[in-house]
Amino acid sequence: MPIRDWPEAIRPRERLIRDGPPALSDAQLLAVVIGSGTKRRSAVAIAESLIHSIGGVGALARADLTALGLGPVTAARVVAALELGRRALAAEREGDVLDTPDRAVRAIAPHLAHRDREALVVALLTRKQRLITVCPVYEGNVAGTSVRIGELFTEALRRNAAGILLGHNHPSGDPEPSADDLRTTRDAVAAGRLLGVSVVDHVIIGAGRHVSLRERGAVT
């Protein structure tokens, strides 16, 4: 049955307006973004099927346009909504003091958690380690990414940041640092001393875990 034929009290869009987003299930929220269904299936049924087939809302956040099984316009709308949500979450952290690995992870995770390829970001910091912004630097293949040390400092120098914090993900889920990770960190620390920009930490994010290379002694 099309949603327009449902009682108004249970239609997702009307419920969202009346009761707010928390009142809706994941599928109902997605249905609002999808907008309309087909002759055979409502937008809610399509949303439920999509969430189930793709492996949950977390997997939905990592999906690209072609993986959604929707028309191009609807798929673009869903991907845009997900990206806007990530950007809003990331923007909320601007101004936070990133003086512990846990706080650093909260700030950079929205930029990395949805990626299925290794990526590296640089958080720009004030002298008191307040977050200015997070800048994407590299995105590689599933095997890794190649880092040019100078590019880690480009935005920091342009925006007069006092320090940077490096962050990258391990798509394998294991956050243990590789030899390349350790070498990149040492080279970045040395370059930062020459440039007058401190490297305060390098945090690696895995599946539900993270590693701080400052805590491991690689950032001094």
C-alpha positions as CSV (number, residue, x, y, z in Angstrom):
1,M,0.0,0.0,0.0
2,P,1.5,3.4,-0.9
3,I,2.4,5.6,2.1
4,R,-0.1,8.3,1.0
5,D,-2.9,5.8,1.7
6,W,-1.6,5.1,5.3
7,P,-3.3,6.9,8.2
8,E,-1.6,10.2,8.6
9,A,-0.6,9.4,12.2
10,I,1.8,6.7,11.0
11,R,3.3,8.2,7.9
12,P,7.0,8.7,8.4
13,R,7.3,12.3,7.1
14,E,4.3,13.4,9.2
15,R,5.6,11.6,12.3
16,L,9.0,13.3,11.8
17,I,7.3,16.7,11.6
18,R,5.1,16.0,14.6
19,D,7.3,14.0,16.9
20,G,10.9,14.7,15.7
21,P,13.5,12.4,14.2
22,P,14.0,10.1,17.3
23,A,10.5,8.8,16.9
24,L,11.3,7.2,13.6
25,S,13.1,3.9,13.0
26,D,16.2,3.7,10.7
27,A,14.0,2.5,7.8
28,Q,11.5,5.2,8.3
29,L,14.2,7.9,8.3
30,L,15.7,6.4,5.2
31,A,12.2,6.3,3.6
32,V,11.8,10.1,4.1
33,V,15.1,10.6,2.2
34,I,14.0,8.1,-0.5
35,G,10.8,10.1,-0.9
36,S,8.5,7.8,-2.7
37,G,8.1,4.1,-3.5
38,T,6.8,2.2,-6.5
39,K,3.5,0.7,-7.4
40,R,4.4,-2.6,-5.6
41,R,6.5,-1.3,-2.6
42,S,6.3,1.7,-0.3
43,A,9.3,3.8,0.4
44,V,9.5,2.2,3.9
45,A,9.5,-1.3,2.4
46,I,12.3,-0.3,0.0
47,A,14.3,1.2,2.9
48,E,13.9,-1.9,5.1
49,S,15.0,-4.1,2.2
50,L,18.0,-1.9,1.5
51,I,19.2,-1.7,5.1
52,H,18.8,-5.5,5.4
53,S,20.6,-6.4,2.1
54,I,23.5,-4.0,2.6
55,G,24.2,-5.1,6.2
56,G,22.8,-2.4,8.4
57,V,23.0,1.3,8.7
58,G,26.7,1.2,9.3
59,A,27.3,-0.5,5.9
60,L,24.9,2.0,4.4
61,A,27.2,4.8,5.4
62,R,30.0,3.2,3.5
63,A,28.1,2.4,0.3
64,D,28.5,4.2,-3.0
65,L,25.8,5.1,-5.5
66,T,26.0,1.8,-7.4
67,A,25.7,-0.4,-4.3
68,L,22.4,1.0,-3.2
69,G,20.3,-0.6,-6.0
70,L,18.2,2.6,-6.3
71,G,17.6,4.8,-9.3
72,P,20.4,7.4,-9.8
73,V,18.5,10.4,-8.5
74,T,17.3,8.6,-5.4
75,A,20.7,7.1,-4.7
76,A,22.3,10.5,-5.1
77,R,19.8,11.9,-2.5
78,V,20.7,9.2,0.0
79,V,24.4,9.5,-0.5
80,A,24.1,13.3,-0.1
81,A,22.2,13.0,3.1
82,L,24.8,10.6,4.6
83,E,27.6,13.0,3.6
84,L,25.8,16.0,5.0
85,G,25.3,14.1,8.3
86,R,29.1,13.2,8.5
87,R,30.0,16.8,7.8
88,A,27.7,18.1,10.5
89,L,29.0,15.7,13.0
90,A,32.6,16.6,12.1
91,A,31.9,20.4,12.3
92,E,30.5,19.9,15.9
93,R,34.1,19.1,17.0
94,E,35.7,22.3,15.8
95,G,37.1,24.1,18.8
96,D,37.4,20.9,20.9
97,V,40.7,20.4,22.7
98,L,42.4,17.3,21.3
99,D,44.7,16.6,24.2
100,T,44.0,12.9,24.5
101,P,43.8,10.1,22.0
102,D,40.2,9.5,22.8
103,R,39.3,13.1,22.0
104,A,41.3,13.0,18.9
105,V,39.5,9.9,17.7
106,R,36.1,11.5,18.3
107,A,37.2,14.4,16.1
108,I,38.6,12.5,13.2
109,A,36.5,9.3,13.2
110,P,33.6,11.0,11.2
111,H,36.2,11.6,8.4
112,L,37.4,8.0,8.3
113,A,34.9,5.5,9.7
114,H,32.9,5.1,6.5
115,R,35.9,4.5,4.2
116,D,36.8,1.1,2.8
117,R,40.2,2.4,1.6
118,E,43.0,3.6,3.7
119,A,42.9,7.4,4.1
120,L,44.9,10.0,6.0
121,V,43.6,13.2,7.5
122,V,45.4,16.1,9.2
123,A,43.8,17.9,12.1
124,L,45.0,21.5,12.4
125,L,45.5,22.7,16.0
126,T,46.1,25.9,17.9
127,R,48.8,26.3,20.5
128,K,46.3,25.1,23.1
129,Q,45.5,22.1,20.9
130,R,42.1,23.3,20.0
131,L,40.8,21.9,16.7
132,I,40.7,24.3,13.8
133,T,39.6,21.9,11.2
134,V,40.3,18.4,9.7
135,C,41.8,18.3,6.2
136,P,41.8,15.2,4.0
137,V,45.2,14.5,2.6
138,Y,45.2,11.1,1.0
139,E,43.0,8.2,0.0
140,G,44.6,5.1,-1.3
141,N,43.7,1.6,-2.2
142,V,42.9,-1.2,0.3
143,A,46.6,-2.0,0.5
144,G,47.6,1.5,1.7
145,T,48.5,4.9,0.6
146,S,51.8,6.7,-0.2
147,V,52.5,9.8,1.8
148,R,54.6,12.8,0.9
149,I,55.6,14.4,4.1
150,G,55.6,18.0,2.9
151,E,51.9,17.7,2.0
152,L,51.0,17.0,5.6
153,F,52.0,20.5,6.5
154,T,50.5,22.5,3.5
155,E,47.3,23.6,5.2
156,A,48.9,24.0,8.6
157,L,51.4,26.5,7.1
158,R,48.7,28.3,5.0
159,R,46.5,28.7,8.0
160,N,49.2,29.4,10.6
161,A,48.3,26.3,12.7
162,A,50.7,25.7,15.6
163,G,50.4,21.9,15.5
164,I,48.9,19.0,13.6
165,L,47.5,15.6,14.5
166,L,47.7,12.8,12.0
167,G,44.9,10.3,11.7
168,H,44.3,7.4,9.4
169,N,42.2,4.2,9.2
170,H,43.1,0.6,8.7
171,P,40.3,-1.0,6.6
172,S,41.4,-4.4,7.9
173,G,40.1,-3.4,11.3
174,D,43.5,-4.0,13.0
175,P,44.9,-0.6,14.2
176,E,48.4,-1.9,14.9
177,P,50.9,0.4,13.2
178,S,52.9,-0.9,10.2
179,A,56.5,-0.2,9.5
180,D,55.4,2.5,7.0
181,D,53.1,4.1,9.6
182,L,56.1,4.4,12.1
183,R,58.4,5.7,9.4
184,T,55.9,8.3,8.2
185,T,55.4,9.4,11.8
186,R,59.1,9.8,12.5
187,D,59.6,11.7,9.2
188,A,56.6,14.0,10.0
189,V,57.9,14.8,13.5
190,A,61.3,15.7,12.1
191,A,59.8,17.8,9.3
192,G,57.5,19.6,11.9
193,R,60.5,20.6,13.9
194,L,62.1,22.3,10.9
195,L,58.9,24.0,10.0
196,G,57.9,25.1,13.5
197,V,54.7,23.0,13.5
198,S,54.5,20.4,16.2
199,V,53.1,16.9,15.4
200,V,51.2,16.1,18.6
201,D,50.1,12.5,17.7
202,H,49.3,10.1,15.0
203,V,46.2,8.1,15.7
204,I,45.3,4.9,13.8
205,I,41.6,3.8,13.8
206,G,40.5,0.2,13.3
207,A,37.3,-1.6,14.0
208,G,36.2,-0.3,17.5
209,R,39.9,0.2,18.5
210,H,42.6,2.8,18.0
211,V,46.3,3.2,18.6
212,S,48.1,6.4,19.6
213,L,51.6,6.5,18.3
214,R,52.4,9.1,21.0
215,E,51.5,6.6,23.6
216,R,53.7,4.1,21.8
217,G,56.6,6.5,21.9
218,A,56.8,7.2,18.2
219,V,55.9,10.9,18.7
220,T,58.2,12.8,21.0
